[in-house]
Amino acid sequence: MPPSRSSRSSLQSVDLRALDYLTTPSANLLCPICHSPLITPVQTRCLHTFCSACLSLSLDRSLTCPIDRQPLSHDEVTPAPIMIANLVNDLPVLCPNHELGCGESCARWLVESHVREDCGYAVVKCVKEGCSGVVERREADAGCLHGEIECEYCNDAVRLADLESHLRECPKVSSECPHCLQSLPNSELVDHIPECPEAIVDCQASCYGCSHTSPRLEIGAHETNCHFVALTPVLQFHAERISTLELENKAIRQKLDLLVPPRPLATPAAAASTTAQPNQVNAASSSSSIVTTTGRDMTSEMQDYTFHLYSEYEQLRSDVERLNAQIRELDVKQDMARINEGLRYNDEMTGMRAAIDGLRMQLHWLLANRREVGSTGSPAAAGTTGRSVAGTASAGDARRMSVDSARQVVKL
């Protein structure tokens, strides 16, 4: 007796990150790293919640919190509160095999047991002893599908599991085209259907509003006279321009949100609940007053938000003006410092120039005195017979000493 359907455990593993959720999860239940619903949530000492695997991988690269960049180690990570894990595990998800045809949905904590025990599209081991193949659970009761049989049309050996797909492609099997009803081999039918002249197709300007459909053989005559086809370049240009403007608008909105965080506006229901008076007599008058009060609240909220933007702008402008004034003041101080330094250098250059001129005058005087001493007369010296030779020698020595001392002064 073959094992029951529920007793055959699936060989398929479930990737919780690849699941499709029936509802959009709350932003508070998303991991800041992988941006998916939390899986085995953990909490840091700075009260931030992450997936256990995501945070472990992040700490292996850098020992800091991924959000506030504070120092963080593996020992400072603890399991998140059980309430957070329960909220995430109770999210409804589709079966991982929903693309194959399974329409079941369940809570996330039940999806693994569903695939392992109940899903008809999960992969299980073949029931035949000695067969190492796998089949879908819904086909396991039909017996082993891994044996080969001979195709009755082309006499090729085909596995039982592949027989259906083989018959769709077998060159010996013919099928009718669903459009022109022409019988063609399956191998040619695959290429014929996309080009069949009897196939009903839409106008190429259907995306711009043309609703005409006709056989492919006649669609050319329509597109020749179609106004939408004639306007396609203009409409395409406007569509591209609109998409560009939407991207620019999105970028500007993101920059504005970074500069000034958006403030939530009061909803009509909340405003009505806060403005409704408990002791109102007339229901019609109360409803009208709620509507008007709600309108005023929303208008005042928008005015407050606009005033906040203006105040932020004025503050930024005042900061810029203050910085400009400080820069100008620094420029003036720098110019004055350069002028004072230049004046000091000029005074020093003037003193050095006066000292050089004084040295030059002394040198000229010494040179002139030496010429005068050297040119004094041999006639006057010859007529003075009363002078002795010793006196003459002493006078010459005195002049030589004075000249040497003068040279030393010049060198200094």
C-alpha positions in Angstrom: 0.0 0.0 0.0 1.6 3.3 -1.0 2.1 5.9 1.7 -0.6 8.5 2.2 -0.2 12.0 0.8 0.3 13.6 4.2 3.0 11.1 5.1 5.3 12.0 2.2 7.6 14.7 3.5 8.6 17.2 0.9 12.2 17.7 -0.2 11.6 21.4 -0.9 13.0 24.0 1.4 11.2 27.3 2.1 13.0 30.7 1.7 11.1 33.0 4.1 12.6 36.1 2.3 11.1 35.1 -1.0 7.5 34.8 0.2 4.7 36.9 -1.2 2.5 38.6 1.4 -1.2 39.1 1.0 -1.1 42.5 2.7 1.6 45.1 2.8 3.5 44.7 6.1 3.9 47.6 8.4 7.1 49.6 8.2 7.7 48.9 11.9 8.0 45.1 11.0 10.6 45.6 8.3 14.3 45.0 8.8 16.3 48.2 8.2 19.0 46.2 6.4 17.2 43.9 4.0 13.9 45.9 4.0 11.9 42.6 4.3 9.7 41.4 7.2 11.8 40.5 10.2 13.1 36.9 10.4 14.2 35.8 13.9 14.2 39.4 15.1 16.9 40.5 17.5 17.3 43.8 19.4 20.4 45.9 20.1 21.2 47.9 23.3 20.2 51.0 21.4 16.7 49.5 20.9 16.9 48.9 17.2 15.4 45.7 15.7 17.0 43.7 12.8 16.9 40.2 11.4 19.4 38.0 13.2 21.3 37.0 10.1 21.4 40.5 8.7 22.7 42.0 11.9 25.3 39.3 12.3 26.6 39.8 8.8 26.7 43.6 9.4 28.7 43.2 12.7 31.2 40.9 11.0 32.0 43.9 8.8 31.8 46.7 11.3 31.2 46.6 15.0 28.7 49.5 14.9 24.9 49.8 14.8 23.8 50.1 11.2 21.4 52.9 12.1 23.1 55.3 14.6 26.7 54.0 14.1 27.2 53.6 17.9 29.7 50.9 19.0 28.1 47.5 19.1 29.3 44.0 19.6 27.8 40.5 19.2 27.4 40.2 23.0 25.2 43.3 23.1 22.5 41.7 20.9 19.5 40.1 22.5 16.3 38.4 21.1 13.6 40.9 20.4 10.4 40.9 22.5 8.1 37.9 21.7 5.3 40.3 20.6 7.4 41.5 17.6 8.1 37.9 16.6 4.4 37.0 16.9 3.3 39.9 14.8 5.7 39.0 12.0 4.9 35.3 12.1 1.2 35.9 11.9 1.4 37.8 8.6 -0.6 36.0 5.9 1.6 34.7 3.0 1.0 32.8 -0.3 2.3 29.3 -0.8 5.8 29.4 -2.3 4.4 27.2 -5.2 1.6 29.6 -6.0 3.1 30.2 -9.5 2.8 26.5 -10.2 -0.9 26.5 -9.3 -1.2 26.2 -5.5 -3.8 28.7 -4.3 -3.3 28.1 -0.5 -2.4 30.9 1.9 -1.6 30.8 5.6 0.3 32.5 8.4 4.0 32.6 7.9 4.8 30.3 10.7 2.6 27.6 9.1 4.0 27.8 5.5 6.9 25.4 6.1 4.6 22.7 7.5 2.2 23.3 4.6 4.9 22.8 2.0 6.4 19.8 3.9 3.1 17.9 4.4 0.1 19.3 2.4 1.1 21.3 -0.8 0.3 19.3 -3.9 2.9 21.1 -5.9 5.8 20.4 -3.5 8.6 18.1 -4.6 8.6 14.6 -3.0 10.5 11.4 -3.6 9.1 8.9 -6.0 7.0 6.1 -4.4 8.6 3.3 -6.4 11.3 1.5 -4.6 14.7 1.8 -6.1 13.8 5.0 -8.0 15.8 8.1 -7.1 13.6 10.5 -9.0 11.3 13.2 -7.6 7.8 14.2 -8.6 5.2 16.6 -7.4 3.0 15.4 -4.5 -0.2 15.5 -6.6 1.3 13.1 -9.2 2.9 10.7 -6.7 -0.2 8.5 -6.5 -0.1 7.9 -10.2 2.9 5.7 -9.9 6.5 6.1 -11.0 6.7 8.6 -13.9 10.5 8.1 -14.5 10.1 5.1 -16.7 10.4 5.4 -20.5 7.8 4.5 -23.0 7.8 4.7 -26.8 6.0 7.5 -28.5 3.2 6.2 -30.7 3.9 8.9 -33.4 7.7 9.2 -33.7 8.7 6.0 -31.9 11.1 7.9 -29.6 11.8 6.8 -26.1 10.1 9.4 -23.7 9.8 9.5 -20.0 6.3 9.3 -18.6 6.7 12.6 -16.8 7.7 14.3 -20.1 5.1 12.7 -22.4 2.7 15.6 -22.3 5.4 18.2 -23.2 6.8 15.8 -25.9 3.4 15.5 -27.6 3.2 19.3 -27.8 6.5 19.3 -29.7 6.5 16.0 -31.5 7.2 16.6 -35.2 4.9 13.8 -36.2 1.8 15.2 -34.3 -0.3 17.8 -36.1 -2.6 20.3 -34.5 -4.9 23.0 -35.8 -4.0 26.7 -35.5 -6.6 28.3 -33.2 -6.9 31.3 -35.6 -6.9 30.0 -39.2 -7.7 26.3 -38.3 -4.9 25.1 -40.5 -3.4 21.8 -39.5 0.4 22.0 -39.0 3.0 19.9 -37.2 3.6 21.0 -33.7 7.2 22.0 -34.5 5.9 24.4 -37.1 2.8 25.5 -35.2 4.9 27.2 -32.5 6.4 29.6 -35.2 3.2 29.9 -37.1 0.9 31.2 -34.3 2.8 34.5 -33.7 2.7 35.3 -37.4 -0.7 33.8 -38.4 -2.5 36.3 -40.7 -5.9 35.4 -39.3 -5.0 36.2 -35.7 -6.9 39.0 -34.1 -4.5 41.8 -33.0 -4.8 45.3 -31.6 -3.8 48.5 -33.3 -0.2 49.5 -32.5 -1.7 52.7 -31.0 -3.9 50.8 -28.6 -1.8 52.0 -25.7 -2.8 55.6 -26.6 -6.6 55.0 -26.9 -7.3 53.2 -30.2 -9.7 50.3 -29.6 -9.7 48.8 -33.1 -9.0 45.1 -33.5 -8.8 43.1 -36.7 -7.0 40.2 -38.3 -3.3 40.7 -38.7 -3.8 40.7 -42.5 -6.0 43.7 -42.3 -4.5 45.7 -39.5 -2.1 47.5 -41.9 -4.9 49.2 -43.8 -6.4 50.4 -40.5 -3.1 51.8 -39.2 -2.6 53.7 -42.5 -5.7 55.9 -41.7 -5.6 55.7 -37.9 -5.3 59.1 -36.3 -3.8 57.6 -33.1 -1.0 56.1 -35.2 -0.3 59.5 -36.8 -0.2 61.1 -33.3 2.0 58.3 -31.8 5.3 60.3 -32.0 3.7 63.3 -30.3 1.9 61.2 -27.7 5.1 59.2 -27.1 7.1 62.5 -26.6 4.5 63.7 -24.1 4.5 60.4 -22.3 8.3 60.5 -21.9 8.1 64.2 -20.8 5.5 63.3 -18.2 7.6 60.5 -16.9 10.7 62.8 -16.7 8.7 65.4 -14.8 7.4 62.8 -12.4 10.9 61.7 -11.7 12.0 65.3 -11.1 9.0 65.9 -8.9 9.9 62.8 -6.9 13.5 63.9 -6.4 12.4 67.4 -5.4 9.9 65.9 -2.9 12.6 63.7 -1.4 14.9 66.8 -1.0 12.1 68.7 0.6 11.4 65.9 3.0 15.1 65.8 4.0 15.1 69.6 4.7 11.7 69.7 6.4 10.1 66.5 7.6 6.4 66.3 6.6 3.8 66.9 9.2 0.7 64.7 9.1 -2.5 66.4 8.2 -5.7 65.9 10.1 -8.1 63.4 8.4 -11.7 64.2 8.2 -12.7 61.4 10.5 -10.2 62.4 13.2 -11.1 66.1 12.9 -14.8 65.2 13.1 -14.2 63.1 16.2 -12.3 65.9 17.9 -14.6 68.8 16.9 -17.9 67.0 17.6 -19.7 68.4 20.6 -21.5 66.0 22.9 -24.5 68.3 23.6 -25.6 69.2 20.0 -29.3 69.4 19.4 -29.7 69.3 15.6 -28.0 66.5 13.7 -27.9 68.4 10.4 -26.4 71.5 12.0 -23.8 69.3 13.8 -22.7 67.6 10.7 -22.4 70.9 8.8 -20.4 72.3 11.7 -18.1 69.2 11.7 -17.5 69.6 7.9 -16.7 73.3 8.2 -14.5 72.8 11.3 -12.7 70.0 9.5 -12.1 72.2 6.6 -10.8 74.9 8.9 -8.5 72.5 10.7 -7.0 71.2 7.5 -6.6 74.7 6.2 -5.0 75.9 9.4 -2.7 72.8 9.3 -1.6 73.7 5.8 -1.0 77.3 6.8 1.0 76.2 9.8 3.1 73.9 7.5 3.6 76.8 5.0 4.6 79.2 7.8 7.0 76.5 9.1 8.6 76.4 5.6 8.9 80.1 5.4 10.4 80.4 8.9 13.0 77.7 7.9 13.8 79.6 4.7 14.2 82.9 6.6 16.5 81.2 9.2 18.6 79.8 6.4 18.8 83.2 4.7 19.8 84.9 7.9 22.5 82.3 8.5 23.9 82.9 5.0 23.9 86.7 5.5 25.7 86.3 8.8 28.3 84.1 7.2 28.8 86.6 4.4 29.3 89.4 6.9 31.9 87.3 8.8 33.7 86.5 5.6 33.8 90.2 4.6 35.1 91.1 8.0 37.8 88.5 7.8 38.8 89.9 4.3 39.1 93.4 5.7 41.2 92.2 8.6 43.4 90.3 6.3 43.9 93.3 4.0 44.8 95.5 7.0 47.3 92.9 8.2 48.9 92.8 4.7 49.1 96.6 4.6 50.7 96.9 8.1 53.2 94.2 7.2 54.1 96.0 4.0 54.6 99.3 5.9 57.0 97.5 8.3 58.9 96.0 5.5 59.2 99.5 3.8 60.6 101.0 7.1 63.1 98.3 7.3 64.2 98.7 3.7 64.5 102.5 4.2 66.8 102.0 7.3 68.9 99.5 5.4 69.2 101.9 2.4 70.3 104.7 4.8 72.9 102.5 6.4 74.3 101.5 3.0 74.5 105.1 1.9 76.4 106.0 5.1 78.9 103.2 4.4 79.3 104.3 0.8 80.1 107.9 2.0 82.7 106.7 4.5 84.3 104.6 1.8 84.5 107.5 -0.6 86.0 109.7 2.2 88.6 107.1 3.0 89.6 106.7 -0.6 89.8 110.4 -1.1 92.0 110.8 2.0 94.3 108.1 0.8 94.8 109.8 -2.5 95.5 113.0 -0.8 98.1 111.4 1.5 99.8 109.6 -1.4 100.1 112.7 -3.6 101.8 115.0 -1.0 105.0 116.3 -2.2 108.2 115.1 -2.8 109.3 118.8 -3.2 108.2 119.7 0.3 109.8 116.5 1.6 113.2 117.3 -0.1 113.4 120.9 1.3 113.1 119.9 4.8 116.7 118.9 5.5 116.3 119.5 9.2 114.2 116.4 9.6 115.9 113.3 10.6 115.6 109.9 9.0 114.1 108.4 12.1 111.4 111.0 12.2 110.5 110.3 8.5 110.2 106.6 9.2 108.0 107.1 12.2 105.7 109.4 10.1 105.5 106.8 7.4 104.6 104.1 9.9 101.9 106.2 11.3 100.3 106.8 7.9 100.5 103.0 7.1 98.8 102.2 10.4 96.0 104.7 9.8 95.4 103.3 6.3 95.3 99.8 7.7 92.8 100.8 10.3 90.7 102.5 7.7 90.7 99.3 5.6 89.5 97.3 8.6 86.6 99.8 9.2 85.6 99.5 5.5 85.6 95.7 5.8 83.4 95.8 8.9 
